[in-house]
Structures are given as structure tokens and as C-alpha cells.
């Protein structure tokens, strides 16, 4: 560390940034699970997708098929939340 304070700081900063880039790995996020919350099970996620498809087909929330799909999706979401909460409490 010779020279002025500013020159020393710039060399130290460059050295620090190069060491960080070389030795600290970057975490890559997978795009596979970005669309659903962590607590949601695969079965619940599929029910939600099915509900959305049925609604887009009929465009009426009072249609019997849409109501049945909503009921099934809601049931699966509640089950997955219950499973998630019990698993969290065990740890």
C-alpha cells in the first residue's frame, strides 16, 4: 500500500472485487419452480392450472364445471398448506 490514499483504495477495491468474482459462486435460480409457491404441492398446482383452463373455456364463474374445479383446487391448496405447516413445525 504505497502512494496516495485514493490510489491505495482503488487497488484494494480492485483486488477485493477480483477475489470475490473468482472465489464466491453465484447461485443460479431455476426457472422450473418459479411459478408456484414453495409450500404448494405438485397436485395442488396441477389443480390450479386445471381450474384456470376450465374457466378460460367457459368464462363463467357460475358454470358447474368451473365451480367443481374451484372446489377441487381449493381443497388441494388447503391440504398442501396444512402439510407445509406441519412440516415446518417439526423442524
C-alpha positions, 0 to 999 in steps of 0.5 A, spaced: 500 500 500 504 505 497 502 512 494 496 516 495 490 514 499 485 514 493 490 510 489 491 505 495 483 504 495 482 503 488 487 497 488 484 494 494 477 495 491 480 492 485 483 486 488 477 485 493 472 485 487 477 480 483 477 475 489 470 475 490 468 474 482 473 468 482 472 465 489 464 466 491 459 462 486 453 465 484 447 461 485 443 460 479 435 460 480 431 455 476 426 457 472 422 450 473 419 452 480 418 459 479 411 459 478 408 456 484 409 457 491 414 453 495 409 450 500 404 448 494 404 441 492 405 438 485 397 436 485 395 442 488 398 446 482 396 441 477 389 443 480 390 450 479 392 450 472 386 445 471 381 450 474 384 456 470 383 452 463 376 450 465 374 457 466 378 460 460 373 455 456 367 457 459 368 464 462 363 463 467 364 463 474 357 460 475 358 454 470 358 447 474 364 445 471 368 451 473 365 451 480 367 443 481 374 445 479 374 451 484 372 446 489 377 441 487 383 446 487 381 449 493 381 443 497 388 441 494 391 448 496 388 447 503 391 440 504 398 442 501 398 448 506 396 444 512 402 439 510 407 445 509 405 447 516 406 441 519 412 440 516 415 446 518 413 445 525 417 439 526 423 442 524 
